[in-house]
Amino acid sequence: MKLYEQLTLKSAWLAALLYGASGVMLTYEVGARYLFIAPTSWASELSQLCLIYGTLLAMPWALQFRRHIQINAIIHKSVSYTHLRAHE
């Protein structure tokens, strides 16, 4: 199990790097387009790929530490809240 946790953490860090790279590429694209009037042909597509793969790489970490979005509206109506908290 420790190997899985290490792999999950490394994939989360790789996802963070991809998110950062996407931000840098988009900033460069905006600067090149509006300051130099020379838009790039690669920045937007590559940043989209970084965001997609970053999301896929970050998902195991988010699920492991319960950092994903939870929709509790239906659950709270059907099951008592204390019953849900007892299982965590």
TORKEVEX-747884 format. One line per 3 residues: number of its first residue (from 1); their letters; for each residue x, y, z of N, C-alpha, C. Coordinates in pm, 1 decimal, m for minus. Example, Ala and Ser with C-alpha at 12.3 -4.5 7.8 and 13.67 -1.06 7.14 Angstrom:
<nodes>
1> as> 1319.0 m569.0 780.0 1230.0 m450.0 780.0 1320.0 m330.0 780.0 ~ 1285.0 m225.0 708.0 1367.0 m106.0 714.0 1290.0 3.0 787.0
</nodes>
This chain:
<nodes>
1> mkl> 81.6 m119.4 0.0 0.0 0.0 0.0 86.3 126.2 0.0 ~ 202.3 117.3 58.9 289.8 234.4 63.6 335.9 274.1 m76.5 ~ 359.5 177.4 m162.6 399.5 206.4 m300.1 288.6 281.9 m373.0
4> yeq> 164.3 240.9 m350.9 51.3 308.9 m413.5 41.2 453.3 m365.2 ~ 61.1 476.7 m235.8 53.7 612.8 m182.0 165.7 700.3 m237.5 ~ 284.8 643.5 m253.7 395.4 719.7 m311.6 366.9 753.1 m457.7
7> ltl> 313.1 657.6 m529.9 278.8 680.7 m670.3 168.9 786.4 m683.0 ~ 72.3 781.6 m593.4 m34.9 880.8 m592.9 19.5 1020.3 m564.7 ~ 109.3 1030.4 m467.5 167.4 1160.3 m434.6 251.3 1215.4 m549.6
10> ksa> 328.7 1129.0 m613.8 410.2 1173.4 m727.3 323.4 1216.6 m844.7 ~ 213.4 1146.9 m867.4 124.1 1188.3 m976.3 56.0 1320.8 m943.9 ~ 27.4 1345.8 m815.3 m31.5 1474.5 m776.6 68.9 1588.3 m798.0
13> wla> 194.5 1565.7 m767.2 297.1 1667.8 m790.6 316.9 1691.8 m939.7 ~ 311.2 1586.1 m1018.2 321.2 1601.7 m1163.4 202.4 1680.8 m1216.5 ~ 85.1 1654.9 m1161.4 m33.5 1732.1 m1200.4 m16.5 1879.5 m1165.1
16> all> 40.0 1907.4 m1047.9 63.6 2046.3 m1008.7 160.7 2114.5 m1105.0 ~ 262.5 2042.2 m1147.6 356.3 2097.9 m1245.0 288.4 2123.9 m1379.9 ~ 199.6 2033.2 m1419.0 127.8 2053.6 m1544.6 35.3 2174.3 m1535.9
19> yga> m29.9 2194.2 m1420.8 m114.3 2312.1 m1402.8 m30.4 2439.5 m1410.1 ~ 85.7 2437.8 m1346.0 174.8 2554.2 m1351.6 223.8 2581.9 m1492.3 ~ 260.1 2476.4 m1564.0 305.4 2492.5 m1702.5 193.2 2547.4 m1789.8
22> sgv> 71.8 2504.1 m1764.5 m41.9 2555.4 m1839.7 m60.4 2704.5 m1814.7 ~ m45.9 2745.9 m1690.9 m56.4 2888.6 m1659.5 51.6 2970.8 m1727.2 ~ 173.2 2918.4 m1728.7 283.8 2988.9 m1794.4 259.0 2998.5 m1945.2
25> mlt> 212.5 2888.7 m2004.4 187.4 2890.2 m2148.4 76.1 2987.0 m2185.6 ~ m29.8 2990.9 m2107.1 m139.4 3082.1 m2137.0 m98.2 3228.0 m2117.2 ~ m17.5 3252.0 m2014.8 34.3 3387.7 m1994.3 121.9 3430.4 m2111.0
28> yev> 206.8 3341.3 m2157.7 290.6 3370.1 m2273.6 205.4 3395.9 m2398.2 ~ 101.7 3315.0 m2414.2 13.1 3331.1 m2530.4 m54.5 3467.9 m2528.7 ~ m106.0 3508.6 m2414.4 m172.0 3639.0 m2404.6 m72.1 3751.1 m2429.0
31> gar> 46.9 3739.8 m2370.9 149.4 3841.5 m2393.1 191.9 3849.7 m2537.7 ~ 212.6 3734.6 m2599.9 253.9 3734.0 m2740.0 144.1 3789.1 m2831.0 ~ 20.3 3759.6 m2797.5 m89.9 3805.3 m2882.1 m113.1 3955.6 m2870.0
34> ylf> m114.1 4006.5 m2747.8 m152.1 4146.5 m2730.6 m34.2 4243.6 m2728.0 ~ 81.1 4199.4 m2687.3 195.2 4290.5 m2683.3 274.5 4290.9 m2813.6 ~ 292.7 4172.3 m2870.5 376.5 4161.2 m2989.8 296.3 4133.5 m3116.2
37> iap> 167.3 4117.1 m3102.5 77.3 4085.3 m3213.1 131.5 3967.0 m3294.7 ~ 173.1 3866.3 m3221.7 225.2 3744.7 m3283.8 176.8 3623.5 m3203.5 ~ 51.1 3582.6 m3222.3 0.2 3468.8 m3144.3 71.0 3338.9 m3180.5
40> tsw> 80.8 3251.2 m3083.9 144.7 3121.2 m3107.3 41.0 3022.4 m3159.3 ~ 87.7 2920.0 m3223.4 m3.5 2816.6 m3273.2 m8.0 2695.4 m3180.2 ~ 71.9 2695.5 m3076.6 84.5 2576.6 m2993.1 39.8 2595.9 m2849.0
43> ase> 35.8 2717.6 m2799.5 17.5 2740.1 m2655.8 m120.3 2698.3 m2606.4 ~ m224.7 2732.9 m2676.9 m357.3 2699.9 m2625.7 m384.5 2549.9 m2630.5 ~ m344.5 2482.6 m2736.3 m367.7 2338.4 m2745.8 m285.6 2261.7 m2642.1
46> lsq> m160.5 2301.4 m2627.3 m75.2 2232.4 m2531.3 m120.1 2258.8 m2387.4 ~ m167.6 2379.5 m2359.6 m216.0 2407.4 m2224.3 m344.0 2330.1 m2195.7 ~ m428.1 2311.3 m2295.7 m547.6 2228.6 m2277.1 m509.8 2084.7 m2244.6
49> lcl> m412.0 2032.2 m2314.5 m366.6 1895.7 m2285.0 m308.2 1885.4 m2144.4 ~ m233.8 1988.2 m2103.0 m178.1 1987.7 m1966.8 m288.5 1988.7 m1862.4 ~ m393.8 2065.3 m1886.5 m505.5 2069.5 m1792.0 m579.8 1936.5 m1787.2
52> iyg> m599.7 1875.6 m1901.6 m670.4 1747.0 m1906.0 m591.0 1639.2 m1833.6 ~ m463.2 1624.8 m1869.8 m383.3 1520.2 m1807.3 m351.1 1552.1 m1661.3 ~ m341.2 1680.6 m1628.6 m322.8 1717.9 m1489.1 m441.4 1676.5 m1404.1
55> tll> m560.5 1695.3 m1456.7 m680.4 1653.8 m1384.9 m683.9 1502.6 m1365.8 ~ m650.9 1429.4 m1469.6 m650.7 1283.6 m1458.6 m543.3 1233.2 m1362.3 ~ m429.3 1300.2 m1358.0 m323.4 1258.9 m1266.1 m353.0 1298.2 m1121.7
58> amp> m427.1 1405.6 m1100.6 m458.0 1451.2 m965.0 m575.4 1376.8 m902.8 ~ m657.8 1313.7 m983.9 m778.7 1251.0 m931.7 m753.0 1141.7 m826.9 ~ m655.7 1052.2 m841.7 m634.0 952.3 m735.5 m598.1 1015.6 m601.1
61> wal> m518.3 1121.6 m603.4 m484.0 1189.9 m478.3 m607.5 1254.4 m417.2 ~ m688.0 1319.1 m499.9 m808.8 1384.7 m450.0 m905.8 1283.5 m389.3 ~ m918.7 1169.3 m451.0 m1007.1 1066.2 m396.4 m950.0 1003.5 m269.9
64> qfr> m819.4 986.1 m264.1 m756.3 925.6 m147.4 m775.4 1012.1 m23.0 ~ m764.8 1143.2 m38.1 m777.0 1233.5 76.3 m913.1 1303.3 82.4 ~ m1009.7 1252.9 5.7 m1147.2 1304.1 5.5 m1150.6 1453.6 m21.9
67> rhi> m1074.0 1499.4 m119.7 m1069.4 1639.8 m157.8 m1156.1 1668.4 m281.2 ~ m1232.4 1571.5 m323.9 m1316.8 1592.0 m440.1 m1449.0 1655.5 m397.3 ~ m1523.3 1701.6 m493.9 m1651.2 1766.5 m466.2 m1752.1 1659.6 m426.3
70> qin> m1820.6 1685.4 m316.5 m1924.6 1594.1 m270.7 m2058.0 1666.3 m277.0 ~ m2156.5 1598.4 m328.5 m2290.6 1654.7 m334.4 m2372.4 1584.3 m228.3 ~ m2406.6 1658.6 m125.0 m2469.9 1598.9 m7.4 m2618.7 1628.0 3.3
73> aii> m2678.5 1697.4 m89.1 m2818.6 1737.2 m77.1 m2910.7 1615.6 m71.7 ~ m2891.5 1520.6 m158.4 m2978.3 1402.9 m161.1 m2947.2 1311.2 m43.4 ~ m2821.9 1297.9 m9.4 m2783.1 1210.1 100.6 m2841.2 1259.5 232.2
76> hks> m2838.1 1390.0 256.0 m2887.2 1443.9 382.4 m3037.2 1427.3 397.3 ~ m3108.9 1422.2 289.2 m3253.1 1402.8 297.9 m3289.1 1257.7 324.9 ~ m3208.3 1164.6 277.8 m3244.3 1023.6 290.9 m3179.3 954.9 410.2
79> vsy> m3061.7 997.4 450.8 m2990.4 933.5 560.2 m2951.0 1041.6 659.8 ~ m2955.7 1008.1 787.6 m2920.1 1109.1 887.0 m2772.0 1142.7 877.4 ~ m2738.9 1266.3 909.1 m2601.0 1315.4 898.7 m2509.7 1244.9 998.7
82> thl> m2558.1 1214.4 1118.2 m2472.7 1147.2 1218.3 m2439.6 1005.3 1173.5 ~ m2529.2 943.0 1100.9 m2501.0 808.6 1048.6 m2388.0 813.4 946.3 ~ m2385.9 917.3 864.0 m2279.2 931.4 765.8 m2144.5 958.0 832.8
85> rah> m2142.4 1042.6 934.8 m2018.2 1076.4 1002.9 m1961.5 958.6 1082.1 ~ m2044.3 865.9 1122.0 m1997.6 749.5 1198.0 m1911.4 657.8 1112.8 ~ m1930.5 660.9 981.7 m1856.0 571.6 892.9 m1726.6 630.3 842.4
88> e> m1695.2 754.0 874.9 m1570.2 814.5 827.2 m1453.5 778.9 914.2
</nodes>
